[in-house]
Amino acid sequence: MKKHSIGIIANPQSGRDIRRLVAHASVFDNEEKVNIVERLLATWNTMGLSSVLFMPDSYNIVYRAAERIRNLRVNLEQLDMKPLFTDKDTLMAASLMQGNVDAIVVIGGDGTNRAAIKGLNPKDSTPIVSISTGTNNVFPSMVEATIAALAAWTMTSEIIDQKQVTNQEKFLKISWDGNEDIALIDIAFTKERFVGSRAVWDPKSISAVFCSRARPENVGFSSLLGFLCPSNQYDPYGSYAILDSSGESILFPMAPGKIERVQVGEYGHFEENKPFTFVLRDGTVALDGEREIEVFRPTEFAIELSCQGPLTVNVPKALELGVEEGLFKN
């Protein structure tokens, strides 16, 4: 049963990390996020969407956007949750939206999308439309908000078969000492002892990298593996590299405008349901570019690829099917 409702998760912290200081990444301020939400709401207002559920945030992004639209007929409903103003808000918001909306628009980077996916039930995943805020992301796309809004809106139609216009994404599972977590794109083991500024920006600190997908046209760790052993978005395998100071030298774009050189001793592909074991003696583990796990003694980690990840809306296919079904004629 269609809900005729769409969720909005807009992260006010995305696009503002240390890469804006140590590299040449763009600053994506909150006013631009307000502009994105304004275009979403304006589009849905024209298309007759019934309602929008949205995550509360410290900048009141959705409220500010709504104030700019005359005669807004879309019903806006803020989620009943107490915000902590951390990534846990995104996780909680996605969990509350699942089953209550036909699609979720996530405005943020790889980290924001990772938090949203952690809040969804993979067996009954609500499809996601991701709008990238920044220049260092792989999972979300730099798609115009108006087009993203139309694609999400087609998910509310009774005549659109969701299976025809959604893709099931890959992700990485990591487990250690009875704990587990996930990453959408990459897991990096570093020699940095503390989480600190979270983002990894020193190439000399990297010990190993695992990616669910790796392409040379990306920026970040997935580009490193893209130059060595590429893996495409829907290939049934991922890529890995173990760094070694005596290994083969490779140049890659670690961050916008920042080309770095590292030495790689071993690299290749790893398949679904075949865990790869790596021991980190002392350091941190970064998930989707941000250090999350601190390690102070030799610890064995198991990294596993899963092809049973979240559903994402294929924007071109959604619009093409919408045209074929006549959704835009009236």
C-alpha positions in Angstrom: 0.0 0.0 0.0 1.4 3.3 -1.1 1.8 6.0 1.6 1.9 9.0 -0.8 4.5 10.4 1.4 8.3 11.0 1.1 10.9 11.4 3.9 13.7 14.1 4.0 16.9 13.6 5.9 19.1 16.7 5.6 22.4 16.7 7.5 23.5 20.2 8.6 27.0 18.9 9.3 27.8 17.3 5.9 30.2 19.1 3.5 32.2 20.8 6.3 34.9 18.5 7.6 38.7 18.9 7.8 39.2 18.2 4.0 38.1 21.8 3.5 41.3 22.8 5.3 43.9 20.2 4.3 42.7 19.8 0.7 40.6 21.8 -1.8 37.1 20.4 -1.2 34.1 22.7 -1.6 32.4 24.0 1.5 28.7 23.1 1.2 26.9 25.4 3.6 23.5 25.0 5.1 21.9 27.7 3.0 22.6 25.6 0.0 20.9 22.6 1.7 17.9 24.9 2.3 17.9 25.7 -1.4 17.9 22.0 -2.2 15.0 21.3 0.1 13.2 24.3 -1.4 13.4 22.8 -4.8 12.2 19.4 -3.5 9.2 20.9 -1.8 8.3 23.2 -4.8 8.4 20.2 -7.1 6.3 18.0 -4.9 3.9 20.9 -4.4 3.3 21.0 -8.1 3.0 17.2 -8.4 0.4 17.1 -5.7 2.3 15.1 -3.1 0.3 14.5 0.1 2.9 14.7 2.9 6.6 14.9 3.8 8.1 13.5 7.0 11.4 15.1 8.0 14.2 14.9 10.5 14.6 17.8 13.0 18.0 19.5 12.7 19.9 22.3 14.4 19.5 24.7 11.4 15.7 24.0 10.7 16.5 23.3 7.1 13.0 22.1 6.1 11.2 24.9 7.9 13.4 27.5 6.3 12.8 26.1 2.9 9.0 25.9 3.4 8.9 29.6 4.3 10.1 30.4 0.8 7.2 28.6 -1.0 3.9 30.4 -1.5 0.7 28.3 -1.2 2.5 25.2 0.0 -0.1 22.4 0.0 2.2 19.5 1.0 1.6 18.6 4.6 4.9 18.8 6.6 5.4 16.5 9.6 8.5 16.7 11.8 9.4 13.3 13.2 8.6 12.9 16.9 12.2 12.4 18.1 14.5 14.2 20.5 17.5 15.2 18.4 21.0 14.6 19.7 22.6 16.6 16.8 24.9 13.6 16.0 24.8 10.9 13.3 22.5 9.0 15.6 19.7 11.4 14.6 20.0 10.3 11.0 19.9 6.6 12.0 16.8 7.2 14.2 15.0 9.3 11.5 15.5 6.6 8.9 14.2 4.0 11.3 11.1 6.0 12.0 10.4 6.8 8.3 10.6 3.1 7.2 7.2 1.8 6.6 5.7 5.3 6.7 7.0 6.8 3.5 7.4 5.5 -0.1 11.0 6.9 -0.5 13.6 8.8 1.6 15.6 11.6 0.2 19.0 11.8 1.9 20.9 15.1 1.6 24.5 14.5 2.6 27.7 12.5 1.9 28.8 8.9 2.3 28.7 9.2 6.1 25.2 10.5 6.2 23.9 7.8 3.9 25.7 5.2 6.0 23.9 6.4 9.1 20.6 6.3 7.3 21.1 2.8 6.0 22.0 1.6 9.5 18.5 2.7 10.6 16.7 0.7 7.9 15.7 -3.0 7.9 17.6 -4.6 5.0 14.8 -7.1 4.5 12.2 -4.4 4.0 14.3 -1.4 2.9 12.6 1.8 1.9 14.2 3.1 -1.4 16.6 6.0 -1.1 17.3 8.9 -3.4 20.7 10.4 -2.4 21.8 13.9 -3.1 25.5 14.6 -2.6 26.6 17.6 -0.6 30.3 17.8 -1.3 33.1 16.7 -3.6 34.5 13.6 -1.9 31.5 11.2 -2.1 30.8 8.0 -4.0 27.5 6.6 -2.8 25.3 9.8 -3.3 25.1 11.4 -6.7 25.4 15.1 -7.7 21.8 15.2 -9.0 19.7 18.3 -9.4 17.1 18.4 -6.6 14.2 18.9 -9.0 15.1 15.7 -10.9 15.6 13.8 -7.6 12.3 15.1 -6.4 10.5 13.8 -9.5 12.2 10.4 -9.2 11.2 10.1 -5.6 7.6 11.2 -6.4 7.3 8.3 -8.9 7.7 5.9 -5.9 4.4 7.2 -4.6 2.5 6.1 -7.7 0.3 3.0 -7.6 1.2 2.1 -11.2 5.0 2.1 -10.8 6.6 -1.2 -10.1 9.4 -0.4 -7.5 11.4 -3.5 -8.6 11.8 -2.0 -12.1 13.3 1.3 -11.0 15.4 0.4 -7.9 18.8 -1.1 -7.5 20.1 -3.2 -4.6 23.5 -1.8 -3.5 26.6 -3.5 -2.0 28.0 -2.7 1.4 30.8 -3.9 3.7 30.4 -5.6 7.1 33.1 -5.4 9.7 33.3 -7.4 12.9 35.7 -7.7 15.8 35.7 -8.8 19.4 31.9 -9.4 19.3 31.2 -6.0 17.7 30.1 -5.2 14.2 29.4 -2.2 12.0 29.0 -1.4 8.3 30.4 0.8 5.6 28.8 1.6 2.2 32.0 2.2 0.2 35.3 1.8 2.1 37.0 0.6 5.2 40.4 1.9 5.9 42.8 0.8 8.6 45.1 3.6 9.8 48.1 4.0 12.1 46.5 7.1 13.7 45.8 6.2 17.3 42.8 8.4 18.0 39.6 9.4 16.1 40.5 13.1 16.3 39.1 15.1 13.4 37.6 11.8 12.1 38.4 12.3 8.4 41.6 10.5 7.1 43.9 12.9 5.3 47.4 11.6 5.8 48.3 8.8 3.3 51.3 7.7 5.4 48.9 6.6 8.1 47.0 4.0 5.9 47.7 0.3 6.5 45.0 -1.3 4.4 41.8 -0.4 2.4 38.7 -2.5 1.5 36.1 -1.2 -0.9 32.7 -2.4 -2.0 33.3 -0.6 -5.3 36.4 1.0 -6.7 36.7 3.2 -9.8 39.6 5.5 -10.9 37.1 8.4 -11.6 36.2 8.5 -7.9 37.9 10.6 -5.2 39.3 9.0 -2.1 40.2 5.4 -1.1 37.9 3.9 -3.8 40.0 5.7 -6.4 43.2 4.2 -5.1 41.8 0.7 -5.6 40.2 1.8 -8.9 43.8 2.4 -10.2 44.8 -1.1 -9.1 41.9 -3.5 -9.2 38.6 -1.9 -10.2 35.3 -3.2 -9.1 32.0 -1.8 -10.5 28.9 -0.8 -8.6 27.1 -4.0 -9.1 30.0 -6.5 -9.5 29.6 -9.5 -7.1 33.0 -8.6 -5.6 34.9 -5.8 -4.0 38.6 -4.6 -4.0 41.3 -4.5 -1.3 44.9 -3.3 -0.9 47.5 -3.9 1.8 50.0 -1.1 1.9 53.7 -1.7 2.3 56.6 0.8 2.2 58.6 -1.6 -0.1 55.7 -2.2 -2.5 54.6 -0.8 -5.8 54.1 3.0 -5.9 50.8 4.4 -7.0 49.4 7.9 -7.4 45.7 8.6 -6.6 43.4 11.5 -5.8 43.0 11.2 -2.0 40.9 14.3 -1.7 39.8 17.1 -4.1 42.9 18.8 -5.5 45.1 16.5 -3.4 47.1 13.8 -5.3 49.0 11.5 -3.1 51.5 8.6 -3.5 51.4 5.3 -1.5 53.2 2.0 -1.7 51.0 -1.1 -2.1 52.3 -4.6 -1.4 49.2 -6.7 -2.1 45.9 -6.0 -3.8 43.1 -7.9 -5.5 39.4 -8.7 -5.3 37.3 -10.4 -2.6 33.9 -12.0 -3.0 30.6 -12.1 -1.2 30.4 -14.4 1.8 34.1 -14.9 1.9 35.4 -12.8 4.9 38.8 -11.2 4.6 40.8 -11.2 7.9 43.1 -8.3 8.8 44.9 -7.7 12.1 45.5 -4.1 13.3 48.0 -3.8 16.1 47.4 -0.2 17.1 45.5 2.5 15.3 42.0 3.4 14.1 39.5 2.1 11.6 37.7 4.6 9.2 34.3 3.7 7.9 33.4 5.6 4.7 36.2 8.1 5.2 35.7 8.8 8.9 37.6 7.3 11.8 35.2 5.4 14.0 37.0 2.6 15.9 40.1 3.0 18.1 42.4 0.0 18.6 45.1 -0.1 21.4 46.1 -3.8 21.2 46.4 -6.3 18.3 42.9 -6.9 17.1 41.6 -9.3 14.4 38.9 -7.8 12.1 36.8 -9.7 9.6 35.7 -7.7 6.5 32.9 -9.2 4.4 31.1 -8.0 1.3 27.3 -8.2 1.0 25.3 -7.7 -2.1 22.1 -7.5 -0.1 22.3 -3.9 0.8 19.9 -0.9 0.6 17.6 -0.1 -2.3 18.3 3.0 -4.2 16.1 4.7 -6.8 17.6 4.6 -10.3 16.7 8.2 -11.2 16.8 7.9 -15.0 14.8 4.6 -15.0 12.2 6.0 -12.6 11.6 9.0 -14.9 11.6 6.9 -18.1 9.0 4.5 -16.6 7.0 7.5 -15.4 6.9 8.8 -18.9 5.9 5.4 -20.3 3.1 5.2 -17.8 1.9 8.7 -18.5 2.5 10.1 -15.0 3.6 13.5 -16.4 0.7 14.1 -18.8 -1.8 15.4 -16.3 
